[in-house]
Amino acid sequence: MLTFLDCECELLGDRAAVEVPGLLMRLNLSTRKFHVDVDEPWLALLRPSATIADYSDVLVRTYGLVAPFESACRYSPGLAGLETFTQINRAGRIAQDLLALGLRPGQIASIPTCSSISMFRGTEEVLGWLYVIERASLMHEGVLRYVLRNLPEVEHACSYLRTRESRAADHWLAFGRVLDRGCTRPQASSEIMSATRVAFTTCVDWLQRKTATRSAG
């Protein structure tokens, strides 16, 4: 079974030992207890028994997190310099995938979203959340390969998994450098780490919910 660590090692290769920025490494270590739970819904798709409906359900639950996260970023102050990471339209890509899987526009419009995510209070909180959102993209290339091997019918519905295709490692390291630059105040790193733990807790609670929304096929 593929793990997140496999994905990270494969993408970063020999660069991991020398290039991973300081705060990024600290976050990796301090949030390790959350990783298995937040990765599980995607890694469950690697089981031979996974179905198209399972894939659709994971997309729906992910949309419920990503859509309010992107809305919160649009309405939060002080995000200059984070455009590369906050203006990707991940929610739009998930919506395209769900349409390709047979959901109707009305079904997508009615997907429940996480009400715990609202306007962020500052850059540190956004960076904490971005750590969780960007970290997930390290799995996408590996998950995509397994999903296409086991469920080739969804090849036309994988634009979200392709968001960072072939560039995930570079973006991850670039994000790490942004994290380090964001620590302009003595308390900034602890605020980022606190926001990351809140983000992980919120994401785990949300992703472990079951959804009744299924593809028409």
C-alpha positions in Angstrom: 0.0 0.0 0.0 1.3 3.4 -1.0 1.9 5.8 2.0 2.3 9.5 2.2 6.0 9.0 3.2 6.5 7.0 0.0 5.1 9.9 -2.1 7.2 12.5 -0.3 10.4 10.5 -0.7 9.7 9.7 -4.3 9.0 13.4 -5.2 11.8 15.0 -3.2 14.5 12.4 -3.7 18.0 13.4 -2.6 16.9 17.0 -2.2 15.0 16.2 1.0 18.1 16.0 3.1 19.5 19.3 2.1 16.7 21.5 0.8 13.6 21.2 3.1 13.2 24.5 4.9 13.4 24.6 8.7 9.8 25.4 9.6 8.5 22.9 7.0 10.5 20.2 8.6 9.3 21.2 12.1 5.7 21.1 11.0 6.2 17.7 9.4 7.5 16.3 12.7 5.1 18.1 15.1 1.9 17.1 13.2 2.8 13.5 12.4 0.1 12.2 14.7 -2.5 13.7 12.3 -1.1 12.4 9.0 -2.5 8.9 8.9 -6.1 10.0 9.6 -6.0 12.9 7.1 -4.4 10.8 4.4 -6.6 7.7 4.8 -9.5 8.7 2.6 -7.2 9.1 -0.4 -5.0 6.1 0.3 -8.1 3.9 0.7 -8.6 4.4 -3.0 -5.5 2.3 -3.6 -7.3 -0.8 -2.4 -8.3 -3.3 -5.1 -11.9 -3.1 -3.8 -12.2 0.7 -4.4 -15.0 1.7 -6.7 -15.9 4.7 -8.8 -18.5 5.6 -6.1 -15.7 5.6 -3.5 -13.6 8.0 -5.6 -16.6 10.3 -6.1 -17.2 10.3 -2.3 -13.7 11.3 -1.6 -13.9 14.1 -4.1 -17.2 15.3 -2.5 -15.7 15.3 1.0 -12.6 17.1 -0.3 -14.7 19.7 -2.0 -16.4 20.4 1.3 -13.1 21.5 2.7 -11.4 23.1 -0.3 -14.4 25.3 -1.4 -14.7 27.2 1.9 -10.9 27.3 2.3 -10.6 29.1 -1.1 -13.5 31.5 -0.2 -11.8 32.3 3.1 -8.6 33.1 1.3 -10.4 35.5 -1.1 -11.9 37.5 1.8 -8.9 37.4 4.1 -6.5 40.4 4.4 -2.8 40.5 4.1 -2.2 37.6 1.6 0.1 39.4 -0.8 2.8 37.0 -2.0 0.7 33.9 -1.4 -1.2 34.1 -4.8 0.7 31.1 -6.1 -0.7 28.9 -3.4 -4.2 30.5 -2.8 -5.5 31.1 -6.3 -5.4 27.6 -7.8 -9.2 27.0 -8.1 -8.9 23.5 -6.7 -12.7 23.6 -5.9 -13.4 24.3 -9.6 -11.3 21.3 -10.6 -13.1 19.0 -8.2 -16.4 20.3 -9.6 -15.3 19.4 -13.1 -14.3 15.9 -12.0 -17.7 15.4 -10.3 -19.5 16.6 -13.4 -17.5 14.1 -15.4 -18.5 11.4 -13.0 -22.2 12.1 -13.6 -23.2 14.4 -10.8 -25.6 17.2 -11.9 -24.8 20.9 -11.3 -27.5 21.1 -8.7 -26.0 18.2 -6.8 -22.6 19.9 -6.7 -24.2 23.2 -5.6 -25.8 21.4 -2.7 -22.6 19.6 -1.5 -22.2 20.4 2.3 -19.2 22.5 3.1 -17.2 22.9 6.4 -18.7 25.8 8.3 -15.7 25.8 10.6 -13.7 27.5 7.9 -14.3 31.2 7.6 -12.3 34.3 7.0 -8.7 33.9 8.3 -7.4 36.4 10.9 -4.0 36.8 9.4 -1.2 35.4 7.3 0.0 33.0 10.0 -3.4 31.3 10.1 -3.5 31.0 6.3 0.0 29.5 6.2 -1.0 26.9 8.8 -4.0 25.9 6.7 -1.9 26.0 3.5 0.5 23.5 5.0 -2.3 21.0 5.2 -3.7 21.8 1.8 -0.4 21.8 0.0 0.8 18.7 1.8 -2.0 16.7 0.3 -0.8 17.5 -3.2 2.3 15.4 -2.6 0.1 12.3 -2.6 -1.7 13.2 -5.8 0.7 11.9 -8.4 1.1 8.5 -6.7 -2.6 8.2 -6.0 -3.4 9.2 -9.6 -1.2 6.3 -11.0 -2.9 3.8 -8.7 -6.4 5.1 -9.4 -5.9 5.0 -13.2 -4.6 1.5 -13.0 -7.5 0.2 -10.9 -10.3 2.5 -12.2 -9.3 3.5 -15.7 -12.9 4.7 -16.3 -12.2 7.8 -14.2 -9.3 9.0 -16.4 -11.5 11.9 -17.6 -12.3 12.9 -14.0 -8.8 13.5 -12.5 -8.1 17.2 -13.0 -7.9 17.7 -9.2 -5.3 15.0 -8.8 -3.4 16.7 -11.7 -3.3 20.1 -10.0 0.4 19.8 -9.2 1.3 17.1 -11.6 5.1 16.9 -12.2 5.6 20.1 -10.1 4.5 19.0 -6.6 8.0 18.7 -5.1 9.0 22.2 -6.4 5.9 23.8 -5.0 6.3 22.0 -1.7 9.8 23.3 -1.3 8.8 26.7 -2.5 6.0 26.7 0.1 8.6 25.8 2.8 10.6 28.9 1.9 7.4 31.0 2.1 6.8 29.6 5.5 10.3 30.7 6.7 9.8 34.1 5.2 6.5 34.4 7.0 8.1 34.2 10.4 8.7 37.9 10.7 7.7 38.2 14.3 8.9 36.2 17.4 5.6 34.5 17.8 4.9 33.9 14.1 6.2 30.3 13.9 4.2 29.2 17.0 1.1 30.8 15.5 1.6 29.0 12.3 2.1 25.7 14.1 -1.0 26.3 16.2 -3.1 27.1 13.1 -1.8 23.9 11.4 -3.0 21.7 14.3 -6.4 23.4 14.1 -6.5 22.8 10.4 -5.6 19.1 10.7 -8.2 18.5 13.4 -10.8 20.2 11.3 -9.8 18.3 8.2 -9.7 14.9 9.9 -13.2 15.4 11.4 -14.6 16.4 8.1 -13.0 13.8 5.9 -14.1 11.0 8.2 -17.7 11.9 7.6 -19.7 9.8 5.2 -21.5 11.4 2.4 -24.7 10.2 0.6 -23.8 12.1 -2.6 -23.0 9.5 -5.3 -22.2 9.7 -9.0 -25.1 8.9 -11.3 -23.1 6.0 -12.7 
